[in-house]
Amino acid sequence: MSTIEAPRTPVAAPRNKRGINWEKWGWIYMRASGVVLVVLIFGHLFVNVFAGEGVKAIDFAFVAGKWADPFWVAWDTLLLWLALIHGSNGMRTIINDYAGAGLVRRILLISLATSTAVLLVLGTLVIYTLDPCPAGTAANLLPSFCPVK
Amino acid sequence: MPEQSAGALVDAIPRPPRIGSSKRPAGTLYRGREGMWSWVLHRITGVAIFFFLLVHILDTALVRISPEAYNAVIGTYKTPIMGLGEIALVAAIGLHALNGIRIILIDFWSVGTRHQKLMFWIAIGLWVVLLIGFIPRQLVHIFGGGA
């Protein structure tokens, strides 16, 4: 019986026998985060596009009103981190499957890591530094709890 | 004679059967059934959701620029074409989520692998139920009166 070479033989790094098995933890992460994301995303979709007037109710006042509640701040922070890392690890798998071992693969992986890091920082800053009542904005665009100026 | 040996060599090579013939060997192309197609759908929906997520983080970040900037961009999500796009998005997320649960059951449930084909069709069934629940409501939101 002839032997078939292991998948990704030209690309795969030599297996590190000691230390952390990152591929194993990535595999576990996809499943653990996947279960949580089912709850987080369907909750997000239910509140934002199913309940009430649906997508037509979404505006600045809707988002700022949601983030005045620590519950939704925690929900959306968790959603941002779990979903983007889940998605970017999935894209990493696809790049490793289809791109060769050369420069293209390196460029794709570096772009993926960079865009993921930038969006995680950006998204987190947006959630935690939002002023729900910016000065000089018409009151009808703001959440109802903003003081009338 | 060289011609003779060359002729004998050609005769020794079997002619490839006609394409579509039942005698044609499958070759090296993998032709899976439910298992393969669930994998294909998982990849396609995963990539689509990933790129939506990139855009969605950026459009939400506009709340930090100004209420007017955010409202102008989110307004484009309320048009009929984007309303249909949201149906496609929910369909993609629903399929990825349900098939993802199937994958987890295959990996961790002792008899999961044995039932993977049945679980694929259960996932498709639940997905249809999800869309039957969502699509009419979304159509009312998008094409109904108001706003």
Interface residues (C-beta under 8 A of the other chain):
Chain A: R31 G34 V35 L37 V38 I41 F42 L45 V49 F50 E53 G54 V55 K56 A57 I58 D59 F60 A61 V63 A64 L80 A83 L84 G87 S88 G90 M91 I94 S115 L119 L122 G123 L125 V126 T129 L130 P134 T137 L141 L142
Chain B: R43 G46 V47 I49 F50 L53 L54 I57 L58 T60 A61 V63 R64 S66 P67 E68 Y70 N71 I74 Y77 K78 G83 E86 V90 I93 A97 G100 I101 I103 I104 D107 F108 F134 R137 Q138 H141 I142 G146 A147
